[in-house]
């Protein structure tokens, strides 16, 4: 995959915690999110790629990231479900290994 500016949305699961980010190398960035470490995406298991958009240049991608971060949660969920109604992990068709099912917190 060619490096291109990209805005992406990760989710912990369907209707779960969302994370909006921007990168010039989507696959490398997804690998970083999936590696065990401390931080928001690790703490909340936000590793499933559910939406991404490529841009011609980084200023356009950054502007879109800022726009999405200002959006209400419902608007982000509608954006995801418009193109990915099953909340499938879109990283798999890009060449990354499938994720294991998310773990449940606070109960059996």
Residue pairs with C-beta under 8 A, 6 or more apart in sequence:
1 26
1 27
1 94
1 95
3 24
3 25
4 24
4 26
4 54
4 55
5 22
5 23
5 24
5 54
5 55
5 56
5 57
5 58
5 60
5 61
6 22
6 23
6 24
6 26
6 52
6 53
6 54
6 55
6 61
7 20
7 21
7 22
7 52
7 53
7 55
7 61
7 64
7 65
7 68
8 20
8 21
8 22
8 23
8 26
8 29
8 30
8 49
8 51
8 52
8 53
9 18
9 19
9 20
9 49
9 50
9 51
9 52
9 68
9 76
9 79
9 80
10 18
10 19
10 21
10 33
10 41
10 46
10 47
10 48
10 49
10 50
11 17
11 18
11 19
11 46
11 48
11 50
11 80
11 87
12 44
12 45
12 46
12 47
12 48
12 102
13 48
13 87
13 102
14 86
14 87
15 77
15 87
16 44
16 46
16 102
17 44
17 45
17 46
18 46
18 73
18 76
18 77
19 40
19 41
19 44
19 46
20 65
20 68
20 69
20 76
21 29
21 65
22 58
22 61
22 62
22 64
22 65
23 29
24 58
26 52
26 94
27 91
27 94
27 95
27 96
30 47
30 49
30 91
30 94
30 96
31 96
33 41
33 42
33 46
33 47
34 47
34 96
34 99
36 42
40 46
41 47
45 102
45 103
47 99
48 87
48 89
48 91
48 99
49 89
49 90
49 91
49 94
50 80
50 84
50 87
50 88
50 89
50 90
51 79
51 80
51 83
51 84
51 90
52 90
53 61
53 64
55 61
55 64
68 76
68 79
71 79
80 87
81 87
84 90
89 98
89 99
91 99
92 98
